[in-house]
Amino acid sequence: MSVQSSLAVPAASEQVGSAALGAFILRVTLGVLSFSHGFILKALTFGFAGTAGYFESIGYPGFFAYLVIIGEIAGGLGLIFGVLPRLAAIAMLPILIGATLQHVGNGWLFSGTGGGWEFPVVWTVLLVASALIGPGAFALGRKLPGRLASL
């Protein structure tokens, strides 16, 4: 292979393929984070009642905990499998905005006492990016009828 051919600009079809793969990696990464945060941390580790109690201790209604757990699990699965992934990403934004607001008083770094706000902000921005970019490669939702396939 010559140096010139190895430095060639990829064909348009290769650029689309790499963009679709990048969107897929972003979508699945966000999905795994969301699912594990809702299922492993909240549902299994703290339990529904424990999570509701925590929400009440920080000033939120306890039933918000159930909505957050369901949102993180369902949204995570939607992102992982690419079923309505744009809708899943948008639906999880209020959860991450709430998390950001909860952590904003703790400073920037998440390693600080009570956790900082940089991780929820980054997660929020990545959800917005995923919603704008679309599902990428390997999305099962492409088999849905009509406009549902694009959500």
Secondary structure by P-SEA (a helix, b strand, c coil): cccccccccccaaaaaaaaaaaaaaaaaaaaaaaaaaacccccccccaaaaaaaaaaaccccaaaaaaaaaaaaaaaaaaaccaaaaaaaaaaaaaaaaaaaaccccccccccccccaaaaaaaaaaaaaaaacccccccccccccccccc
